[in-house]
Amino acid sequence: MEKEITIAVVEDDENLRFLVSHRLQTENYQVLQIGNGLDAEKEILAKQPDIVLLDWMLPGKEGIEVCQSVRKAGFENIIIMMTAKSQDVDKIDAYSYGVSDYITKPFNMDVLVAMIENKVRFFVPKSGAEVYHFGQTEHHPNIHSLVRDGKKIELTILENRILLHFLRNKGNDVTRDELMEAVWGYSSNVNTRTLDMHVVRLRKKIEKNPDKPSYLQTVRGLGYKFVDDTSEIPD
């Protein structure tokens, strides 16, 4: 059965592009094949694929520049960068350009499919608009926003994913490893300091006093817990 998920495979190596595209098609994904950076930018914005597999080195325009351009133009779907080992050093900096995750060449096709399935499961928006509530705040994950006192507060893509995971797991202890896998995805090598930095930024948007959080609480030596006292019966 064909999945209602479109994946753009942006790769100038024709053989690799064919192999990846063929495997994804056998997994019942709809595939859009693109061979250079300039065409990629136009096609991504025109077709709005759910996931983009984007090679780092491309003719016409480098992958990281394509990523930066489409993000500035409002593209918010998943972008997985395909990189060579020598490009690992640039990975952390590139998150600021809007890269969702990485896979390093040469990669195993099964690992690629597992990564994509993880993204589809957690991050590709479902039909219908989910709304979550805590305190006097509404979270609208499909538009990456909070609404409080009639005012809209924008969330970054990563803040949105972090908050959504907590709201789906209210009252439960969430380890840093669990959170990193849920937010960055399969086999991500993001470090805990990066995660904690995003949590600090998120607290500034959801807490009355970010230094003494009432919702997004630290569980010492483990991770975090989201507590919504408005849903609890007082003693």
N, C-alpha and C positions, 0 to 999 in steps of 0.2 A: 504493500500500500504506500503510495507516494506521500511523503511528509510535506506539510505546508511550510517548509523552511527553505529559504534560498541562501546559498553560500556562494560568494564571489571568490574565485581562485585567481589571484593576481600573481603571475609567475612568468618570467620571460623565457625560462628553459621549457621548450615545447614538450619534451618527453616527460618531465616531472609534472608539468601542468596537466598533461593527459592522464598520467597515472593517478594523481590525486583526484582529479575530476571523475575519472571512471570509478574509483573506489567509493567516492561519496554518492555517486549515482546508484551504485549497487546497494548502498545503505538507504536508498529512496529519498535522498535530498535532491532538491532542484539546484542545478549548478550553472553559474555564469562564469565563463572563461575570459580572462583579460591578460594581454601580454606586455603592456607597458604602463608607466606611471601616469602619463597624461590622459590616456583613455580610462584608466582606473578611476581617476578623480571624477571625471564626467559620469561614468557609468554608476559609480557608488551613489552619487547624489541623485541621479535620475531614477535608478531602480530600487534604491534603499534595501539592499540585501540584509537579511537577519544577522549574518556572520560574514566577515571579510577575512580571508586568508591572504595575507599581504607579504610579499617578499621584500626583504630589506633593500636589496640592490636591484634597481629596475632602470631600464632605459627611459629617457624622457624626463622622469622625475623620481627621485628616490622614495622608497616606501615610507620612511619616517616623515618626509615632506607631504606625501599624499595623506597620511594619517592626520597630520597637523591641519592641513587645508580643509579636509572634510569635517573635522571636529569644529573648526571655526565656522563652517557653513551650517552647523546644526545637526550633523549626523551623529546619532547617539547609540547605534547598535554596536555589536561586538567586533573588535578588530584584533585578530591574532597575527602577530608578526612572525614570519619564518626567517630565522637568522642562521649565520654560520657561527661556529664556536668563537672565532676571533671577535665577533661583535658583542659578546657577553658583557664586556666592560661598559657598554653604553646603555644597557637595559634599564637600569634604575632611573637614569635621567630621562629616558624615553617615555616612562609612565606619565610624565608631565605633559607629553604631547597627545595623550589619550589612548595609548596602546593598552588593550585589555589583558593580554597574555602573550607568551612566546612559546614557540617550539623550535628546537635547534636542529639544523640539518647535519647529517642525514638522520631522518626520523623514521620510526616504525609506523606503518600505516594504522596498525591497531591502536597505538598510542594516540595518534592524531584523531581517530574516530572516537576514542574514549574521552579525549579532551572536548571535542565538539558536543558529544552527548551530554557531558557535564554542563556545558554552557547552555544548551537547549533546555535542560531540566531546570536550571536555576535562574537563568537570566533573560531568555527570550520571552517577551511579554505575552501573557495569555490573553485570550479574547475576553472582553469585559474589563471594566475598570475596578481594580481592587482599591479599597480604602481601609486604612487601619487607624484606630483611635488610641490615644493615651493622654490622660489629663485633659487639657483643653485644646489639644493639638490633633489634627488629622494628617495622616501620611498618605500621599497619592503617589505610589511608586511608579506608575506608568508615565507620569510627567515629572518625575524627580523633584517633588516639591512637598513642603509642609504648608498647612494652612492653620494659622492661629490668630484669634481675635480679628478675623476677616482679612488678615494680611498673608500674602504668599511669600514663603521663604524657599529659595532655590537650593537644591542639594547637588553636589557633584555626583557623577556616575558611581564612584566608589562609596561615598557617604550614603547614597541611596541603597546600595546593595548591603552595606553593613547594617543599616537601620532595619531594612526589610528582614534580614536574617534574625535579628533580635526580636522583632515584633512577631515573627512566626514561632519563636521559641521563648515567649515571655515566661519569666520565673525560673528558667532552666540555666544552670551553669553552662557557659560556652567557652571551651578552651581556645587558646590562640590558634592552635593548629586547625581546629575545626572551622574557625572563623576565616582563616586565610584560605582554606580550600574552598569554602562556600563563596567567598568574595572574589578571589583571584583565579580559582579554578584548579583543575587537575595538574599535578606536578609543578605547581608554581614555586619559584625560589625566592619569593618576597620574604624579607626578614621581619622579625617581630617589631623592631623599632619603627619601620614604615607603617605597620598596622596600628601601633599605638598612636602614632602621629595623626592618622586619619580619625581615630576614636576621639582624640582631643579636639579636633576641628568639629566633629559631629556634635560633641557635647556643647560646644559654644552656640550651636543652633537649636538644641532641644532642651537645655537645662536653664533654669533661672539662675543658678549659681554653678557654673561649670567646675569650679574648684571643689565643690561639695555636691557631686551629682546625686540626684534622687532617683533618676530613671536608670541611666547606664552606669551601673556600679562595678567597681573592680572586685574580682574575687582573687584575693592574694595567692600568688603562687600557681594560679590556674589560668585565669582569663577574665571573663566578664559575665554579668547577669543583668538582664533588663527587668526592672521591677516597676510595675504600674500600681501604685497604692490606691488609685481610684477604683480598681477592680477588686480590692480586698475589703472585707468587712472589718471595721475597727473593733478593738476589744471593748 
